[in-house]
Amino acid sequence: VIKPGIHVLSTESEFSDNSIELDAKSGQNYFVRQYIKFGVFVGGANLELVSEEEGKEGVLECKLAN
């Protein structure tokens, strides 16, 4: 749970830092996907806000690593 307002979510990798700004509203769920974007020589991490439907579906597909 986060307070309503502007929040910056960020990730970093060896090759790049990435962030997105989220304007959170009270009573809403937000889902952010982290993915690897391909580059010429190496990939880097990136973030994107996804719909609640897509986010819930992604969470249900997750499995814990052993």
Secondary structure, 3 states (H helix, E strand, C coil): CCCCEEEEEEEECCCCEEEEEEEECCCCCCEEEEEEECCCCCCEEEEEEECHHHHHHHHHHCCCCC
